[in-house]
Amino acid sequence: MSNESDSRIKELTSGLNLIHLNAEAGLFSVIQVSDLEVTCADARSPVSNAIYFMLTREEPQNYVHWLYSDDYQTFIEGGPADYYIFHSNGSTEKFTMGRDIESGQTLVVPCPANSAKAIVLHEDASHLLVSSVVTPAWSPQRARIGGDDRFIQKYSGSSDWASPEFLTFLIGPNFGHELGADGEMFSVTVDEKGQIIWKGMQLNEKQVAVELKNFLKKTPESAFQISILPNAPQTIIDRLKNLASHIGIRETKLTQISMSQIK
């Protein structure tokens, strides 16, 4: 990668506040979570959320993950990168995101609700930066990361590229297990970086507020559980406690997690 490309990636990472995306991989930052709400099958939800997402040579792959929602990914710069879409009926599609329209590349990849996808940066590309609008808004309750032999069996042979070996590659380190919070009681962990995590997935404070409101409706007598990793910033913990109190949660329980428990 050239010095110019490296400098640009550092500029984007810093200027857009991009951080590593747990489990899925790549870099992301939340742009906006809508104040408008809709009713989904599981709970009330913001109409949409928008993020920046970037792949780089250090993080060239976004692993297989399923979303309840529509996800519209729009090219900003860089590329190309291949998008692999896995539909619920067992069919698959491949799109190449990039600026070379004449060669069949596209500037927008629509990923329909109830589908999974994976993204792989081309080897000759330094990075890909896109925006992603998810509607209804993303939630760990409506997302799953990973796959297993059932995924391989369902999609193997559905396209010429969909060999068992390549599908396993697209699932990556998440093969054999899935991350997701469908039906789980809401609780969070605060790590040493101040990240707020539920079932391995990062949330910002506005997303926490959405989950807390639904938590209160479903289990009004339950305490909100916060697990605290070593060196977690006290300011984040205090803000979460205040947020829960403001929403109407009666009790917040704090649990300190030791290094030995992490290991």
C-alpha positions as CSV (number, residue, x, y, z in Angstrom):
1,M,0.0,0.0,0.0
2,S,1.4,3.4,-1.0
3,N,2.2,6.1,1.6
4,E,-0.6,8.2,0.0
5,S,-3.2,5.5,0.6
6,D,-1.9,4.9,4.1
7,S,-2.2,8.6,4.9
8,R,-5.7,8.7,3.5
9,I,-6.9,5.8,5.6
10,K,-5.5,7.4,8.7
11,E,-7.2,10.6,7.8
12,L,-10.6,8.8,7.3
13,T,-10.2,6.8,10.4
14,S,-9.4,9.8,12.6
15,G,-11.8,12.3,10.9
16,L,-14.8,9.9,10.9
17,N,-14.0,8.4,14.3
18,L,-13.9,4.9,12.9
19,I,-13.3,2.0,15.2
20,H,-13.0,-1.8,14.8
21,L,-16.4,-3.5,14.4
22,N,-16.6,-6.5,16.7
23,A,-17.1,-10.0,15.2
24,E,-18.2,-8.7,11.7
25,A,-14.8,-7.0,11.2
26,G,-14.0,-3.7,9.4
27,L,-14.2,-0.2,10.7
28,F,-17.3,1.8,11.5
29,S,-18.9,4.8,13.2
30,V,-22.5,5.7,13.8
31,I,-23.7,8.8,11.9
32,Q,-27.3,9.0,13.1
33,V,-30.0,7.1,14.8
34,S,-33.5,8.4,13.7
35,D,-35.8,10.0,16.2
36,L,-38.8,8.6,14.3
37,E,-40.1,5.3,15.5
38,V,-41.9,2.3,14.0
39,T,-43.3,-0.9,15.5
40,C,-41.3,-4.0,14.5
41,A,-42.2,-7.6,15.2
42,D,-40.2,-7.6,18.4
43,A,-40.4,-4.0,19.7
44,R,-40.5,-0.3,18.9
45,S,-37.6,0.8,16.8
46,P,-36.1,3.9,15.3
47,V,-37.1,4.1,11.6
48,S,-33.4,3.9,10.5
49,N,-29.8,4.4,11.4
50,A,-26.8,5.4,9.3
51,I,-23.1,4.5,9.7
52,Y,-19.8,4.9,7.9
53,F,-18.2,1.5,7.2
54,M,-14.7,0.9,5.8
55,L,-12.5,-2.0,4.8
56,T,-8.7,-1.7,4.6
57,R,-5.8,-4.0,3.8
58,E,-5.5,-4.6,7.5
59,E,-9.2,-5.4,7.7
60,P,-10.1,-6.5,4.2
61,Q,-13.2,-8.6,5.0
62,N,-16.6,-8.2,6.6
63,Y,-17.8,-11.7,7.7
64,V,-21.2,-13.3,7.2
65,H,-23.9,-11.6,9.2
66,W,-27.7,-11.6,8.9
67,L,-30.0,-8.6,9.4
68,Y,-33.8,-8.5,10.0
69,S,-33.7,-5.1,8.2
70,D,-33.1,-3.6,4.8
71,D,-29.5,-2.4,4.5
72,Y,-28.6,0.1,1.7
73,Q,-24.8,0.5,1.2
74,T,-23.6,3.4,-0.9
75,F,-20.2,4.0,-2.3
76,I,-18.1,6.9,-1.1
77,E,-14.6,6.1,-2.2
78,G,-12.0,3.4,-2.8
79,G,-12.8,-0.1,-3.8
80,P,-13.6,-2.3,-5.5
81,A,-15.0,-4.9,-3.1
82,D,-17.3,-7.9,-3.7
83,Y,-20.6,-8.2,-1.8
84,Y,-22.0,-11.7,-1.4
85,I,-25.8,-11.7,-0.6
86,F,-27.5,-14.7,0.9
87,H,-31.3,-14.7,0.6
88,S,-33.7,-16.5,2.9
89,N,-34.9,-18.8,0.1
90,G,-31.4,-20.3,-0.4
91,S,-30.4,-18.2,-3.5
92,T,-27.3,-16.0,-3.6
93,E,-26.1,-12.9,-5.5
94,K,-22.8,-11.2,-6.0
95,F,-22.3,-7.4,-6.5
96,T,-19.0,-5.5,-7.0
97,M,-19.0,-2.1,-5.3
98,G,-16.8,0.4,-7.2
99,R,-16.7,3.4,-9.5
100,D,-16.2,1.4,-12.8
101,I,-19.8,1.4,-13.9
102,E,-19.0,0.2,-17.5
103,S,-17.4,-3.0,-16.2
104,G,-20.5,-3.8,-14.2
105,Q,-19.5,-2.3,-10.8
106,T,-22.2,-0.6,-8.8
107,L,-22.4,2.5,-6.5
108,V,-25.2,1.1,-4.4
109,V,-25.8,-2.4,-3.0
110,P,-29.3,-3.0,-1.6
111,C,-29.3,-5.8,0.9
112,P,-32.9,-6.9,1.5
113,A,-34.4,-7.6,4.9
114,N,-34.0,-11.1,6.2
115,S,-30.8,-11.7,4.2
116,A,-27.2,-12.3,5.1
117,K,-24.1,-10.8,3.5
118,A,-20.3,-10.7,3.5
119,I,-17.9,-8.3,1.9
120,V,-14.4,-8.9,0.6
121,L,-12.0,-6.1,-0.5
122,H,-10.2,-6.7,-3.8
123,E,-6.5,-7.4,-3.4
124,D,-5.5,-4.4,-5.5
125,A,-7.7,-2.0,-3.5
126,S,-6.3,0.0,-0.5
127,H,-9.7,0.5,1.1
128,L,-13.4,0.9,0.6
129,L,-15.5,3.5,2.4
130,V,-19.3,3.3,2.2
131,S,-22.3,4.6,4.0
132,S,-24.9,2.1,5.3
133,V,-28.5,3.0,6.0
134,V,-30.4,0.2,7.9
135,T,-34.2,0.4,8.2
136,P,-35.7,-0.4,10.6
137,A,-32.7,0.5,12.7
138,W,-30.0,-2.0,13.5
139,S,-30.2,-3.7,16.9
140,P,-28.4,-6.8,18.4
141,Q,-32.0,-8.2,18.7
142,R,-32.3,-8.1,15.0
143,A,-28.8,-9.2,13.9
144,R,-26.9,-12.5,13.8
145,I,-23.2,-12.9,13.1
146,G,-21.6,-16.2,12.0
147,G,-22.8,-19.5,10.6
148,D,-22.3,-23.3,10.7
149,D,-22.8,-26.4,8.6
150,R,-26.5,-25.6,8.1
151,F,-25.5,-22.4,6.4
152,I,-23.0,-24.2,4.2
153,Q,-25.6,-26.9,3.2
154,K,-28.2,-24.3,2.5
155,Y,-26.1,-22.1,0.2
156,S,-23.5,-24.5,-1.3
157,G,-23.8,-24.6,-5.1
158,S,-26.4,-21.8,-5.2
159,S,-23.9,-19.8,-7.4
160,D,-20.7,-20.7,-9.2
161,W,-18.7,-19.1,-6.4
162,A,-20.6,-20.7,-3.5
163,S,-18.4,-23.7,-2.8
164,P,-18.3,-25.1,0.8
165,E,-14.7,-23.9,1.1
166,F,-15.5,-20.3,0.0
167,L,-18.6,-20.1,2.2
168,T,-16.5,-21.2,5.1
169,F,-14.0,-18.5,4.3
170,L,-16.7,-15.9,4.2
171,I,-17.9,-16.9,7.7
172,G,-14.3,-16.7,8.9
173,P,-13.6,-17.0,12.6
174,N,-17.3,-17.0,13.5
175,F,-17.8,-20.5,12.0
176,G,-19.6,-22.8,14.3
177,H,-21.3,-20.2,16.5
178,E,-23.6,-17.2,16.2
179,L,-23.7,-13.9,18.0
180,G,-27.0,-12.2,18.5
181,A,-29.4,-11.1,21.2
182,D,-32.8,-12.3,19.8
183,G,-35.1,-12.8,22.8
184,E,-32.3,-12.1,25.3
185,M,-32.8,-9.8,28.3
186,F,-31.0,-6.5,27.8
187,S,-27.7,-6.1,29.7
188,V,-24.4,-4.5,28.7
189,T,-20.7,-4.7,29.4
190,V,-18.4,-1.7,29.5
191,D,-14.9,-2.4,28.5
192,E,-11.6,-0.6,29.1
193,K,-12.1,1.5,25.9
194,G,-15.5,2.7,27.1
195,Q,-17.3,0.6,24.6
196,I,-20.8,-0.4,25.5
197,I,-21.3,-4.0,24.4
198,W,-24.4,-6.4,24.3
199,K,-23.8,-9.9,23.1
200,G,-20.5,-8.9,21.5
201,M,-22.0,-6.0,19.6
202,Q,-21.2,-2.3,20.2
203,L,-23.9,0.3,20.9
204,N,-23.8,4.0,21.4
205,E,-25.8,5.7,24.1
206,K,-28.7,6.5,21.9
207,Q,-29.0,2.9,20.9
208,V,-28.8,1.9,24.6
209,A,-31.7,4.3,25.3
210,V,-33.8,2.5,22.7
211,E,-33.1,-0.9,24.2
212,L,-33.7,0.4,27.7
213,K,-37.2,1.7,26.8
214,N,-38.1,-1.7,25.3
215,F,-36.6,-3.4,28.3
216,L,-38.7,-1.3,30.7
217,K,-41.9,-2.2,28.7
218,K,-41.2,-5.9,28.7
219,T,-39.8,-6.4,32.2
220,P,-40.7,-3.3,34.3
221,E,-39.6,-4.9,37.6
222,S,-36.2,-6.1,36.4
223,A,-32.9,-4.5,37.2
224,F,-30.6,-3.3,34.4
225,Q,-27.4,-5.2,34.6
226,I,-24.0,-3.6,33.8
227,S,-20.9,-5.7,33.8
228,I,-17.7,-3.7,34.2
229,L,-14.4,-4.9,32.8
230,P,-11.1,-3.8,34.5
231,N,-10.2,-0.1,33.8
232,A,-13.6,0.7,32.3
233,P,-14.1,4.5,32.4
234,Q,-16.3,5.5,35.3
235,T,-17.7,8.4,33.3
236,I,-19.4,5.9,30.9
237,I,-20.8,3.8,33.8
238,D,-22.2,6.9,35.4
239,R,-23.8,8.0,32.2
240,L,-25.5,4.6,31.7
241,K,-26.8,4.7,35.3
242,N,-28.2,8.2,34.8
243,L,-29.7,7.2,31.4
244,A,-31.4,4.2,32.9
245,S,-32.8,6.3,35.8
246,H,-34.1,9.0,33.4
247,I,-35.9,6.3,31.3
248,G,-37.5,5.0,34.5
249,I,-35.5,1.8,35.3
250,R,-35.9,1.3,39.0
251,E,-32.7,-0.5,39.7
252,T,-29.3,-0.7,38.0
253,K,-26.9,-3.5,39.2
254,L,-23.2,-3.2,38.7
255,T,-20.9,-6.3,38.5
256,Q,-17.2,-6.0,38.4
257,I,-15.5,-8.5,36.2
258,S,-11.9,-9.6,37.1
259,M,-9.1,-10.5,34.8
260,S,-9.3,-14.1,35.9
261,Q,-13.0,-14.2,35.0
262,I,-12.2,-12.9,31.5
263,K,-9.6,-15.6,30.9
